[in-house]
């Protein structure tokens, strides 16, 4: 069940991109880089699938009604 709207997807993609840029430019390293890398992967995966498992138990949806 898709529960992520367009703006939510854009924000998640921007977050993943910001983390990737921070890593590529050397702003983060070590354990922090690993943790942020996992966060970036989760943001990217949820954005691409338009589904956030954390939203499901609470019935949250950022998709417009009727879609």
Backbone as CSV, one residue per row, in Angstrom:
resi,resn,N_x,N_y,N_z,CA_x,CA_y,CA_z,C_x,C_y,C_z
1,UNK,0.839,-1.176,0.000,0.000,0.000,0.000,0.888,1.244,0.000
2,UNK,0.734,2.066,-0.996,1.537,3.278,-1.098,0.979,4.337,-0.146
3,UNK,1.876,4.968,0.606,1.430,5.964,1.574,2.322,7.202,1.622
4,UNK,3.133,7.409,0.576,4.016,8.567,0.524,3.637,9.418,-0.683
5,UNK,3.360,10.691,-0.423,3.012,11.628,-1.480,4.238,12.210,-2.168
6,UNK,3.998,13.043,-3.159,5.077,13.614,-3.972,6.038,14.475,-3.161
7,UNK,5.522,15.366,-2.332,6.401,16.235,-1.549,7.236,15.410,-0.575
8,UNK,6.626,14.422,0.042,7.343,13.531,0.959,8.474,12.817,0.222
9,UNK,8.210,12.335,-0.983,9.231,11.652,-1.789,10.380,12.583,-2.115
10,UNK,10.066,13.824,-2.481,11.107,14.794,-2.829,11.989,15.093,-1.618
11,UNK,11.376,15.260,-0.465,12.131,15.538,0.757,13.040,14.360,1.104
12,UNK,12.534,13.148,0.960,13.340,11.958,1.252,14.505,11.838,0.275
13,UNK,14.261,12.083,-1.002,15.341,12.033,-1.993,16.385,13.114,-1.720
14,UNK,15.937,14.306,-1.346,16.867,15.399,-1.035,17.716,15.045,0.181
15,UNK,17.109,14.425,1.174,17.860,14.002,2.355,18.920,12.971,2.016
16,UNK,18.547,11.989,1.211,19.498,10.958,0.792,20.636,11.576,-0.023
17,UNK,20.296,12.517,-0.902,21.319,13.184,-1.708,22.255,14.017,-0.840
18,UNK,21.704,14.709,0.147,22.527,15.529,1.042,23.517,14.659,1.817
19,UNK,23.057,13.501,2.272,23.946,12.586,2.991,25.044,12.069,2.054
20,UNK,24.676,11.732,0.829,25.654,11.241,-0.141,26.694,12.318,-0.455
21,UNK,26.249,13.548,-0.599,27.174,14.651,-0.876,28.095,14.888,0.314
22,UNK,27.544,14.838,1.524,28.357,15.024,2.731,29.435,13.946,2.814
23,UNK,29.092,12.725,2.464,30.068,11.638,2.486,31.115,11.831,1.392
24,UNK,30.659,12.176,0.195,31.573,12.329,-0.934,32.565,13.474,-0.742
25,UNK,32.150,14.502,-0.031,33.039,15.644,0.193,33.865,15.488,1.465
26,UNK,33.680,14.397,2.182,34.475,14.135,3.370,33.986,14.818,4.633
27,UNK,32.769,15.333,4.629,32.234,15.995,5.818,31.899,15.002,6.928
28,UNK,31.605,13.761,6.553,31.321,12.722,7.543,32.221,11.526,7.267
29,UNK,32.605,10.850,8.334,33.442,9.666,8.173,33.244,8.753,9.378
30,UNK,33.833,7.598,9.310,33.772,6.651,10.411,32.380,6.111,10.670
31,UNK,32.080,5.941,11.950,30.799,5.363,12.359,29.629,6.234,11.921
32,UNK,29.787,7.548,12.020,28.721,8.455,11.598,28.396,8.257,10.122
33,UNK,29.399,8.056,9.303,29.174,7.838,7.875,28.387,6.563,7.635
34,UNK,28.675,5.526,8.406,27.954,4.261,8.259,26.494,4.433,8.660
35,UNK,26.266,5.080,9.797,24.893,5.296,10.271,24.116,6.147,9.272
36,UNK,24.713,7.234,8.821,24.041,8.097,7.847,23.848,7.385,6.507
37,UNK,24.767,6.497,6.153,24.616,5.714,4.926,23.389,4.812,4.991
38,UNK,23.179,4.200,6.140,21.993,3.354,6.328,20.730,4.207,6.257
39,UNK,20.756,5.375,6.901,19.612,6.287,6.851,19.330,6.697,5.406
40,UNK,20.379,7.006,4.653,20.210,7.404,3.249,19.593,6.273,2.427
41,UNK,20.033,5.042,2.678,19.467,3.902,1.948,17.991,3.714,2.264
42,UNK,17.625,3.885,3.530,16.218,3.759,3.922,15.391,4.865,3.260
43,UNK,15.907,6.094,3.293,15.196,7.211,2.651,15.013,6.956,1.158
44,UNK,16.062,6.473,0.513,15.999,6.193,-0.917,15.012,5.071,-1.223
45,UNK,15.071,3.993,-0.449,14.177,2.848,-0.689,12.713,3.228,-0.478
46,UNK,12.429,3.957,0.611,11.036,4.327,0.866,10.536,5.317,-0.179
47,UNK,11.428,6.166,-0.659,11.031,7.121,-1.693,10.723,6.411,-3.012
48,UNK,11.565,5.474,-3.376,11.373,4.773,-4.652,10.152,3.854,-4.640
49,UNK,9.824,3.285,-3.485,8.672,2.392,-3.406,7.382,3.118,-3.023
50,UNK,7.500,4.376,-2.608,6.353,5.188,-2.156,5.641,4.565,-0.960
51,UNK,6.374,3.784,-0.182,5.798,3.137,0.990,6.730,3.312,2.176
52,UNK,6.167,3.777,3.291,6.933,3.915,4.525,6.346,2.958,5.559
53,UNK,7.089,1.903,5.910,6.579,0.948,6.894,6.274,1.582,8.249
54,UNK,6.974,2.644,8.609,6.724,3.307,9.892,5.376,4.018,9.901
55,UNK,4.870,4.402,8.751,3.566,5.061,8.665,2.411,4.068,8.819
56,UNK,2.615,2.814,8.412,1.535,1.831,8.350,0.804,1.594,9.678
57,UNK,1.489,1.361,10.802,0.758,1.089,12.043,-0.101,2.260,12.513
58,UNK,0.266,3.462,12.113,-0.455,4.654,12.550,-1.488,5.136,11.538
59,UNK,-1.549,4.495,10.381,-2.507,4.883,9.352,-2.174,6.219,8.697
60,UNK,-0.908,6.606,8.745,-0.490,7.887,8.169,-0.299,7.730,6.672
61,UNK,-0.742,8.730,5.930,-0.522,8.771,4.488,-0.351,10.216,4.065
62,UNK,0.686,10.477,3.278,0.881,11.829,2.754,0.435,11.919,1.295
63,UNK,-0.155,10.840,0.797,-0.684,10.836,-0.567,-2.018,11.586,-0.589
64,UNK,-2.289,12.266,-1.681,-3.596,12.941,-1.792,-4.734,11.922,-1.769
65,UNK,-5.853,12.327,-1.238,-7.027,11.436,-1.188,-7.488,11.128,-2.600
66,UNK,-7.954,9.898,-2.821,-8.464,9.505,-4.127,-7.432,8.889,-5.016
67,UNK,-6.208,8.734,-4.550,-5.158,8.100,-5.359,-4.879,6.737,-4.868
